Amino acid sequence: MEEVQDIVIVGAGIAGLTTSLGLHKLGIRSLVLESSGSLRITGFALAIWTNAWKALDAVGIGDSLRQQHKQIYWNLSTSTISGVQTAAMSFDAKGKHGDHEFRCVNRMLLLEALSKELPSGTIRFSSKVVSIEISGFYKLVHLADGTILKTKVLIGCDGVNSVVAKWLGFKAPTFTGRASIRGCVNFKSNHGFEPKFFQFFGKGFRFGFLPYNDTGVYWFLATSEDKEREDDPIKMKQFVLSKLGNVYVPNEVKAIVENTELDSIISSPLRYRHPWELLWGNINKDNVCVAGDALHPMTPELGQGGCAALEDGVVLARCLAGASLKEQSKETKWKGDREREEYKRIDLGLKKYAKERRWRSIELISTAYFIGFINQGNGQVTTFLRDNILPAFLAGLLLKKADFDYGKLRIS
């Protein structure tokens, strides 16, 4: 069975839903394919910085999410070796492009807010893409159930193991040798933590936590040690507590992990795309492109993975709509000529998107990897940098990378 769709987006994650909603706001319909049977969440929560709030406001869901999540005003860094606070920086500041805003957002609430604004039928679940085929000016998207979608535009927002990225020629993301264990705990009453981002730097690991409302706290531990714990939440929890047990970390911080239910703990290998692949690779080719983790998988040190995906969605929707809404030449008469002209406009729109996102993606990937390398290095130089320079430098860097202007959703 073959269906015809103007725009097919693979993956109902942050990038895919934002792109679809951005297009919808500009009067363009799309179809989002999700391989699972429902919206998927990994990681429970994520950092949403200033740049990402601009994207959420652009697609119309910023205010509703603000009402459900506390704003974080301070970043506090502490050495687990000495117990001394090494840095304190206020997020209540003004950048080049406006006031800073930082909140920890529940990932499921974010995805639900995005999906609820889409027209009925936009997301098609249990739709796994198995192959992509060229058919003239179109792409044929083959699904596992035998369905074939014939589309003018194919957008891959299908994560680190992207089928679309592979079709464009990208290699699988590289494993850093490090992993992140993440958890989320909901206390029965007010947890009592101030709206601050607490980070603890130790030898070979970084632990952090931040509240997202009065009862919920999100935490993480990034480490270079990850042996036989990936699928066992009991071992994950034991490992985190062991790392915190012999260092200078307050008991109330350890209690956050102790009170976390086993089904609220996961471990993920940290992967990234080599920056030079983005320098030379095909972010777009003809009427196909990638966004989100399919484009720029990165390590979490900057907290910009999800934020960059939101940026991608706004820029891609704007560029694609700008190409799609241009009037066809009055001289165009034949169907083949109309299709060729439309194909060229789409190609130009996606090239513009790729040009705008290439260097931003390279910058974020490279910076995050470098910070992670220092964070978890064990050599004398990296230890000195981590304990004496990095905490204060990183706090400022977080704000700097979030102070980025990628334009509006509207078409100029």
N, C-alpha and C positions, 0 to 999 in steps of 0.2 A: 504494500500500500504506500502510495506517494502523496505527500501533502506539500503545498506551496506556502511558504512563509517569507515575509519581507526580511525580518531580522530574527535570528536565532541566537540566544545567549545560553551557553553551556555552563551550568553551575548557579544554584540559588544561594550563594554566599553573599558576603558584603558587597563585593565588586559587582556581581551579577545583578543583584536586586537594585543597587543604586543606579547602575546604568539603565536598567529597565524603567525605573521610576523617573529618572531624568528625562528619558525619551518620552515617557507618558506626559510629563509636564510640558513638553514641547510639542505635543500632539501626535506623537509617533508610537505605534503599537509594536510590541515585540513578544516573542515567546521565550520563556525561560525553562530550560530543561534541568531537572534535578534527579540524579541517579537514585537517591534514597527515597523512602516513602513519605518523608516529612522534612521540615526544616531541620538542618543538622547544626549542632553546636559542638565546638571543641575549644576548651580553654575557659569556659564559664563566663569570663568577663574580659574586657580589654580597655586599654587606655585610649581615651578620646581627647586629643589635643585641639588647640585653637584652629588649625587648618581643617580638621575633620568636622568641627562644629559648623564651619562655613558651608561645608557640603551638605550637612544634615539640614541646615536652614534653607539651603537652595532647593532641596527636594521636599521641604515642608514638614519635617518631623522633629526638628531641633527642640522646639519648646516643650513638646510632650515628653521627650526623654529627659530634659532638664528637670522637670517636675518629679521625676522618679530617682534621680541620682544627685548626690551631693557634689558641690564644687570643691576641688582640692586646692588649698591655698599655699601649702608649703611642701618643700622637699627636704627631708632630713636624712643625712647619711652618717652611719656609725661604723666604726671599726670593730669587728668581732674579736680582734686580737687584743686590743687595748681597752675596748669599751668606751673609747672617747668619741664624741661626736665630731666628725671631720668636716661637715659642710651643712649649711642651712641656707636655703634660698627661697624667697617668696615667689609664687607664681602670679601674685596679684600685681602685674606689671603691664606696661604698654610696649608693644613691639612696633616695628615699622608699618605693619599693616593692621593695627588695631590692638585692643586689649587682649591679653592672654586669657584662655579659659581651658581648664583641665578637669575632667571627671573620669571616674572609673565606671564603665557602663556594662550592665548585664548583657551578654551577647545574645541571648534568646530574646530579650525585650527589644533589642536593636533590630534583629531580623524580623520579628513579628511586626514592628512598627513600619518597616520598609514594605513588607509583603501586604499589609492591610491597605496600603494606599494604592496598590495596583489593581487594575480591572480584573474582574472574575475571569478565571481561565488563563491568566498570564503565565502562571507557574504550572508546569506539568511534571508531577512527581513520578518516581519509578521509571525514569527515562534515561537509561545509560547509553552514552555514545560509544560505539565500538569502532567506527571508521569514518573517514571523510573522503569524498571523491569529487573530482572536478567534472563539471558538466557545462561546458560553454562558459557563459557569464555567471553561472550559478555554482553553488556547492551542494552536494548531496550528503546529508548527515544521516548515517545509518545507525539505528538504535538496536539494542539487544532484543527487543520484541519483534523485530522485523520491519518496523516502520521506517520509511525513508522521508526525510524532510528536505525539500528543495528550497534553498534560501538565497536571497540576494546578498545578505551579510551574515557572517558567522563570527561570533565573539566568544573567545575562550576565557571563562572566569572559573575554571574547574580545578583550581588549587595547584599544589606543588607537583602532583602527578598528572598534570594536564595533558589530555589527549590532543588538544588543539595546539599547545605549545610544541609538542613532539612533532606534529604535522608541519609546523613552521620551521622546524629544524633545530629547536633548542634541546640541549642535553638535559638529563634528569638533574635536579638540584644536588649540590655537593653536601655531604655530611661533614659537619665541623668537628666531630669527635666529642661534642658536648650535648647535653640534654636539658630539658626544662621540665620540672615537676610542678604542676599547678593545682591549686585547690580553691574551693569556695566554701565558706561556712556561714550559716545563718543562725544567729543566736536567738533565743526565745525572747530576750529583752534587749534593751539598748546596750550595745557593746562598749560604749564609753570612749572609743577612740576618736581623737580629733580628726577633722578633715585634712589629713596630711599624708604625704607619700613617704613611708618609712623604708629605708634601705639599709642593709647590713652587709658590709664587704668583708670577706674572709679569704683565707688562703685556698684558692681553687674553687670558690663558689661565691654566689651573690644571692642573698635572700631579701625579699621585699614584701610588703603588704600595704593595702590601702582600702579604706571603707568605701562602699558605693552607696550605702544608705545607713539608716540608724541601726540596723540589725545585721546587715550583710558585709562580709569582709572577703576580699580576694587576695590570695597570696601566691608566691612563686619561689622556686629555688632553681637557679641555673648552675650546673655543675659539669665538670669534665669526667666525673665518675658515674657510670651508668651500666651496671652489670646485673643482668637477669632480674630487672625490676619492671620492665616496660609494661607488662600486662598484669601485674600483681599489686593492687592498691595497698595491701598490708605491708609488703616490702617497701613500697614507695614511702608510706607514712613513717615506717620505722627508720628508713634511711634519712629522711628530713629531720626527724627528731634527734637522730644520732649526730647529725651535722651541727644542730643547734645546742646539743647537750653539753658540749665541752668548750663553749666559747661565751663571750660576754653578750648575751642576749637576754633581755628581761623575761621573767616567767610568764607575764601576760602575753608576750609574743609567742612563746612556745605553746601556750594554751590555745592559740588560734589553730595551730596544726592539730593539737590533741583533740579538739572539739569538731574537727572536720570529719564528716561521714565518708566511708570508703568509696561510695559511689560518686563522691564529689572530688576525687583526686585522679589526675591523669598524668602520664609522662609522655613527652614527645621528643624525638631527636631533632636537634637544631640544624636546619639545612639552609643553604643560600645559593643564589645563582652567581657565578663568577661575573664581576662587572664587565670584563671584556667581551663576554657573550652578548651583553646588551649593546655594547659599542658597535659590534659588527653584525649581530644577529638580526633576524626579521621580526620586529615587534608586530609588523603588519605585512601582509603579502596579498596583493589584489584586494579581495573583499573579505579578508580574514585578519583578525587581530587578537591579542590577549590582554588581560588586565588582572589586577589583584595579584594573588600569590602565583598565578600562572605566568605572570610577567616578572615580578620582582620578589621572589621568596627571600626573606632576610632574617637575621637573628634579632632577638627581641630587645636589645639594649636601649634602643631609642623609643620603643613603644610606638613605632610608626607603621607597622605592617598593615593594620586595619585602617589607619588614617590615610595611608597612601592609596589603599583600595577605594576609599570614599572619594579621594581626589580623582582617581582614574575614572570613576563612574561619571562625575560631573563633566570632566574634560571630554571624555569619549562621547557622551550624549550630546554635548554642544557641537563637537566637530562633525559627528555623524548627521545630526539634524541639520546643520548648516549645509551639508552636501545634499541631503535628501530633499530639502525644501526649496532648492533653487529651481527656477522654472526651466523647463526644457526648451531648447531652441525651436523657434517657430518653423524653421526649415526642416526639422525632423519629421519624417512622414512614415517611414516603414518601421515595423516592429523591431526588426534587427538593429536599425539605427538608434531607436529609442533605448533599447537595452544596452547598446554599446555606450551611449552617452551617459546613461545612469550608472553603469559600471565604472566609467572613468571618474564621475563625480564622487562616488563612494570611495574609490581608491585614493583620490586626493584628500578626502575628509579623513580617512584612516591614516594617511601619511602625515597629515597635520597633527593628529593625535599622537602618533609615534614620536614625532619631533619634539612635541611638548613634554612627553613623559620620559624620554630616554635618559637625559642627564639627571633629572630629578631622581629617577630610580637608581641610577649608578651611584649617585651621591649618598643616598640613604643606605644602600646595601654595603658600600665600602666603609662608611663611618660606623655603622652598627657592628660590622665584623671586627674592625680595629678595636673598638671599645670592648667588645667581648673577649678579644684576645688578651688585652691587658687585665681585664677583670679576673680572668681565671688562669692567668699565667703563674708559674711557680718560680721563675728565674729571679735573680737579684734585681734586675732592671725593672721588670714588670711588677714585681712586688713593691718596689719603691714608688713607682708611678701610681699604682693602685692605692697605696696607703697614704700617700702624701699629696698627690696632685689630682688624680682622677675624680674623686667625689665632687669637688668644687667645680672642676671643668665640666663634668658631665651634667651637673644641674643647669649650668648656663647653656650647654649644648642642646639639651632637651627643648628649651624655649626657642633657641635659634632655629632649629629644624622645623618647629611648629609654626614659625612666623614666615609663612610662604604664601604668595599670591599666585593662584593658578587661574584666576578669572572667574567670571560669573557663569551661571547656567544659561542665561539668555543668549540668543544669537545676535551678534552685532551686524 
